[in-house]
Amino acid sequence: MRLRTAAVAAAGALTLLLAVPGSATAAAGDFEYSYIGLSGEPQQGFLIDPEGHECTVIPEAADPHSSEPAFSPRNRTDALARVFTNPDCTGDEFDLRPYTGRGSERLKLRSVIFFR
């Protein structure tokens, strides 16, 4: 009887473990970038622990008609960051390595996706 109870409890725990969504696909760390603020001066922006495997639009560079693209990205996450020139993760792309990937001010971006 005790063995059956233990087996049922273990199966229930395994079911809960599999059913609870985790952040295993999130990129741990910060993704930094620069953008031109409303004052016309360069500003720093950050994505902290961004979601993995989904397109993230850079908020300050989302609208190609009214904003400049972001630039000078620094990937300080534990995931590969693929940056794109368009806000919907399309257009020209460039990969930035985990932890140390960086781009110059000539690298323009409007969206990014992280891969683990």
MOJO-V498308 format. One line per field, one symbol per residue. ss: DSSP state (~ for helix, > for strand, _ for the rest). phi: phi as a letter, one per 40 degrees, with the letter a starting at -180 (. if undefined). burial: I if it has 9 or more other ideal C-beta (glycine too) atoms within 8 Angstrom, else O. A space follows every 10 residues. Layout:
# MOJO-V498308
ss->???
phi->???
burial->???
This chain:
# MOJO-V498308
ss->_~~~~~~~~~ ~~~~~~~~~_ ________>> >>>>>>____ _>>>>>>>__ _____>>_~~ ~________> >>>>>>>__> >>>>______ __>>>>____ >>_____>>_ >>>>>_
phi->.ccccccccc cccccccccc cbbccccchb bbabaccccg ccbbbbbbfc ccgacbccdc bcbccbbccc afcbcbccbc bbcbcbcbfb gcbacbdcgb cabcccccab aabbbb
burial->OOOOOOOOOO OOOOOOOOOO OOOOOIIOII IIIIIOIOOO OOIOIOOOII IIOOOIIIOI IIOOOOIOII IIIIIOIOII IIIIIIIOIO OOOIIIOIIO IIIOOOIOII IIIIOI
